[in-house]
Amino acid sequence: MKRILTLFFLLAVLIYIGVTTGQLKFNWTNLPKITSPSTTYDSGKSEEKLKIVSEESVITDAVEKVSSSVVTVSMSKAKTVGQIFEINPLDPFNIFRQTPQGNGGEKTEQDIGTGFVISPDGMIVTNKHVVSDTEAKYKVITQDDKSYEAQKIYRDPTNDLAIIKIDANNLTPVNIGDSSKLKVGQMAIAIGTALGEFRNTVTVGVISGLGRGITAGSYFEGYVERLDNVIQTDAAINPGNSGGPLLNSAGQVIGVNTAVSSEGQNIGFAIPINVIKESLDQFNKTGKFQRPYLGVRYKMITRDLALLNEVPEGAYVQEVIENSPAEKAGIKLEDIITKIDGQKVTDKDGGLAKIVAAKKVGDKVSIEVWRDGETKTMTVTVGENEE
């Protein structure tokens, strides 16, 4: 037993000598380092802080880049004594409606929307519904509280777009982006005069959906407009934000804020900037917005009405305008326009107005009409109806 213990002792001594002298080539520095759980947790918090700071910088940089180009649109109009502006949450196109309370002749002024600068010499983009009242006077208020009277307002008849011209110089235009490259989930930043009171309000969210189709308008006036291919975002778009820019993280305008859903939370819509660019290109070339024009007054025959009266679906012609493209082509009173270039004219798909709006002035289109139980085909050259 003593001999075994002696051998173990000698072996331990030899191993110790070998390690300390390097004969066994053992390196203590090669041992793996053990990291405590607290060290790993602190490192994670640091990375999280860096990520948050980076995201905040992106937002603040984008806002600083664009804020000076965002303006408030204000409306003034004669009112009766006691007449007030009130917010109608069900009407994204006519947010601020008026309620008469008496008689008189005072004027009232109210911030009603937003816009943004597109040229240094005072061209402002906003929504058409923001400046829809042709009897009212409008002002543009810049970020530094300078006020400018609207010299001229150009309204696009086919899109919810308007351009306000003011007498100003050296304004800072926005940087226009490309809405065709948008992806669901990317950052979206909205700037506008929220509730017609809080100017340059900033809200942040993401692109929630693309290619949406919405129907929006006034429940009180029966005014409804169909908007297709709009951007859906959860960045809060409040009444008064209409006409303001929707930005990407680079501070580029990717859309024009247009409507907010009255049926849900965090559901807003913006017109893609590429749609606006097409209208602006046309405006820059001609100095006006062209409106494709057929020249008929009509009423849509729905499927139910068609079945009831044993006639086809389509646009029932109630009046043909004198010297219009429709009259020249031979369209007559009580005709039912059923197809244009092979596309059916139905109420559920937007009716006659939507199809004609998609044409260009000067286009030759094939129109099918139902007349006295027979289908007739004629060619019409689309005209222009200036505002």
Secondary structure, 3 states (H helix, E strand, C coil): CHHHHHHHHHHHHHHHHHHHHCCCCCCHHHCCCCCCHHHHHHHHHHHHHHHHHHHHHHHHHHHHHHHHHEEEEEEEEEECCCCEEEECCCCCCCCEEEECCCCCCEEEEEEEEEEEEEECCCEEEECHHHHCCCCCEEEEECCCCCEEEEEEEEEECCCCEEEEEECCCCCCCCCECCHHHCCCCCEEEEEEEECCCEEEEEEEEEEEEEEEEEEEEECCCCEEEEEEEEEEECCCCCCCCCCCEEECCCCCEEEEEEEECCCCCCCEEEEEHHHHHHHHHHHHHHCCCCCEECCEEEEEECHHHHHHHCCCCEEEEEEECCCCHHHHHCCCCCCEEEEECCEECCHHHCHHHHHHHCCCCCCEEEEEEEECCEEEEEEEECEECCC
